[in-house]
Amino acid sequence: INWDGKINKGIFDFEIRKVINTGTERGYRPSNITIYPAITADFIHLSEKIEGAEIMSFDGKIVPAKYANENTLDVSFLQKGPYILKINLKGHHYLKKFIKTE
C-alpha cells in the first residue's frame, strides 16, 4: 500500500476510498438536534420537542421510546449496549447514536 491509499499488485491497481454516510438517504437528514448525554444509564435529553421516536438496537430490534416528558426519553429499561435513536420531526427522520450503561 502506498501512502496515497493505492495498492499496487502488478498490473492491477486498487484505490482505497472512505465512504461517508451523510444520513440523507430515504428521508433521513442531517440535523442540529442534539441528544445528551450520549452515554447514559437512565435518561436522554433532546434539544428540541419531537413528534416521535423509536430506539433501534444493533441486532435490529425496534423498541418504542418511553417519554419522561416532552424533551426527555427514559432508557432505563434497555439492556446495556449501543443503540440508535430514530427521531421524527416535521416529516423527516433523524438518527442519533447513544450507549446505554448500567
BALOBA-1460 file (C-alpha; in Angstrom, 3 decimals):
// residues 102
<rec num="1" residu="i" x="0.000" y="0.000" z="0.000"/>
<rec num="2" residu="n" x="1.349" y="3.397" z="-0.966"/>
<rec num="3" residu="w" x="0.924" y="6.462" z="1.233"/>
<rec num="4" residu="d" x="-1.697" y="7.786" z="-1.182"/>
<rec num="5" residu="g" x="-4.028" y="4.822" z="-0.409"/>
<rec num="6" residu="k" x="-3.361" y="2.828" z="-3.574"/>
<rec num="7" residu="i" x="-2.487" y="-0.869" z="-3.594"/>
<rec num="8" residu="n" x="-0.110" y="-1.928" z="-6.356"/>
<rec num="9" residu="k" x="-0.494" y="-5.587" z="-7.405"/>
<rec num="10" residu="g" x="1.385" y="-5.870" z="-10.672"/>
<rec num="11" residu="i" x="-0.980" y="-4.992" z="-13.493"/>
<rec num="12" residu="f" x="-3.881" y="-4.426" z="-11.072"/>
<rec num="13" residu="d" x="-4.131" y="-1.215" z="-9.084"/>
<rec num="14" residu="f" x="-6.712" y="-0.678" z="-6.359"/>
<rec num="15" residu="e" x="-7.638" y="2.529" z="-4.638"/>
<rec num="16" residu="i" x="-8.999" y="2.589" z="-1.106"/>
<rec num="17" residu="r" x="-11.693" y="5.191" z="-0.587"/>
<rec num="18" residu="k" x="-13.552" y="6.075" z="2.546"/>
<rec num="19" residu="v" x="-17.334" y="6.052" z="2.177"/>
<rec num="20" residu="i" x="-19.104" y="8.648" z="4.275"/>
<rec num="21" residu="n" x="-22.784" y="8.186" z="5.086"/>
<rec num="22" residu="t" x="-24.430" y="11.600" z="5.269"/>
<rec num="23" residu="g" x="-27.718" y="10.175" z="6.506"/>
<rec num="24" residu="t" x="-29.686" y="11.824" z="3.689"/>
<rec num="25" residu="e" x="-30.939" y="8.628" z="2.047"/>
<rec num="26" residu="r" x="-34.612" y="7.615" z="2.320"/>
<rec num="27" residu="g" x="-35.844" y="10.651" z="4.219"/>
<rec num="28" residu="y" x="-33.019" y="10.721" z="6.742"/>
<rec num="29" residu="r" x="-31.386" y="14.126" z="7.092"/>
<rec num="30" residu="p" x="-28.503" y="15.646" z="8.980"/>
<rec num="31" residu="s" x="-29.784" y="17.782" z="11.813"/>
<rec num="32" residu="n" x="-28.952" y="20.197" z="14.556"/>
<rec num="33" residu="i" x="-30.960" y="18.147" z="17.060"/>
<rec num="34" residu="t" x="-28.707" y="17.080" z="19.896"/>
<rec num="35" residu="i" x="-29.131" y="14.387" z="22.492"/>
<rec num="36" residu="y" x="-27.312" y="14.353" z="25.811"/>
<rec num="37" residu="p" x="-25.723" y="12.588" z="27.472"/>
<rec num="38" residu="a" x="-24.665" y="10.216" z="24.683"/>
<rec num="39" residu="i" x="-23.649" y="7.669" z="27.332"/>
<rec num="40" residu="t" x="-26.387" y="7.179" z="29.937"/>
<rec num="41" residu="a" x="-27.946" y="4.748" z="32.386"/>
<rec num="42" residu="d" x="-31.407" y="6.272" z="32.600"/>
<rec num="43" residu="f" x="-32.459" y="9.343" z="30.561"/>
<rec num="44" residu="i" x="-31.669" y="11.043" z="27.241"/>
<rec num="45" residu="h" x="-32.477" y="14.724" z="26.886"/>
<rec num="46" residu="l" x="-33.325" y="16.220" z="23.483"/>
<rec num="47" residu="s" x="-32.557" y="19.763" z="22.375"/>
<rec num="48" residu="e" x="-35.996" y="20.108" z="20.731"/>
<rec num="49" residu="k" x="-39.542" y="18.879" z="21.227"/>
<rec num="50" residu="i" x="-40.009" y="15.983" z="18.790"/>
<rec num="51" residu="e" x="-43.031" y="14.314" z="17.189"/>
<rec num="52" residu="g" x="-41.963" y="10.733" z="17.854"/>
<rec num="53" residu="a" x="-39.053" y="8.401" z="18.412"/>
<rec num="54" residu="e" x="-38.005" y="4.760" z="18.172"/>
<rec num="55" residu="i" x="-34.958" y="3.061" z="19.610"/>
<rec num="56" residu="m" x="-33.098" y="0.566" z="17.434"/>
<rec num="57" residu="s" x="-30.634" y="-1.942" z="18.850"/>
<rec num="58" residu="f" x="-27.652" y="-3.043" z="16.804"/>
<rec num="59" residu="d" x="-29.201" y="-6.514" z="16.425"/>
<rec num="60" residu="g" x="-32.127" y="-4.956" z="14.520"/>
<rec num="61" residu="k" x="-34.805" y="-4.841" z="17.209"/>
<rec num="62" residu="i" x="-37.031" y="-1.750" z="17.334"/>
<rec num="63" residu="v" x="-38.331" y="-0.573" z="20.695"/>
<rec num="64" residu="p" x="-40.861" y="2.245" z="21.146"/>
<rec num="65" residu="a" x="-39.375" y="5.129" z="23.102"/>
<rec num="66" residu="k" x="-40.698" y="5.845" z="26.588"/>
<rec num="67" residu="y" x="-41.160" y="9.537" z="27.311"/>
<rec num="68" residu="a" x="-40.352" y="11.016" z="30.719"/>
<rec num="69" residu="n" x="-41.529" y="14.420" z="29.422"/>
<rec num="70" residu="e" x="-41.671" y="16.254" z="26.061"/>
<rec num="71" residu="n" x="-37.871" y="16.602" z="25.759"/>
<rec num="72" residu="t" x="-36.677" y="13.573" z="27.748"/>
<rec num="73" residu="l" x="-36.685" y="9.857" z="26.963"/>
<rec num="74" residu="d" x="-36.472" y="7.111" z="29.582"/>
<rec num="75" residu="v" x="-33.952" y="4.446" z="28.512"/>
<rec num="76" residu="s" x="-33.521" y="2.808" z="31.940"/>
<rec num="77" residu="f" x="-35.399" y="-0.314" z="30.765"/>
<rec num="78" residu="l" x="-32.898" y="-1.061" z="27.963"/>
<rec num="79" residu="q" x="-30.105" y="-3.589" z="28.238"/>
<rec num="80" residu="k" x="-26.538" y="-2.322" z="28.322"/>
<rec num="81" residu="g" x="-25.102" y="-1.601" z="24.849"/>
<rec num="82" residu="p" x="-25.120" y="0.713" z="21.810"/>
<rec num="83" residu="y" x="-28.374" y="1.978" z="20.285"/>
<rec num="84" residu="i" x="-29.629" y="4.267" z="17.535"/>
<rec num="85" residu="l" x="-32.390" y="6.742" z="18.287"/>
<rec num="86" residu="k" x="-34.670" y="7.434" z="15.289"/>
<rec num="87" residu="i" x="-36.256" y="10.840" z="15.786"/>
<rec num="88" residu="n" x="-39.330" y="12.010" z="13.846"/>
<rec num="89" residu="l" x="-39.640" y="15.766" z="13.402"/>
<rec num="90" residu="k" x="-41.559" y="17.799" z="10.800"/>
<rec num="91" residu="g" x="-41.919" y="14.863" z="8.389"/>
<rec num="92" residu="h" x="-38.241" y="13.907" z="8.495"/>
<rec num="93" residu="h" x="-36.281" y="11.240" z="10.340"/>
<rec num="94" residu="y" x="-33.008" y="11.832" z="12.166"/>
<rec num="95" residu="l" x="-30.635" y="9.202" z="13.536"/>
<rec num="96" residu="k" x="-28.566" y="9.675" z="16.694"/>
<rec num="97" residu="k" x="-26.320" y="7.140" z="18.430"/>
<rec num="98" residu="f" x="-26.151" y="6.568" z="22.176"/>
<rec num="99" residu="i" x="-24.814" y="3.995" z="24.623"/>
<rec num="100" residu="k" x="-26.850" y="2.573" z="27.495"/>
<rec num="101" residu="t" x="-24.833" y="1.745" z="30.611"/>
<rec num="102" residu="e" x="-25.920" y="0.072" z="33.843"/>
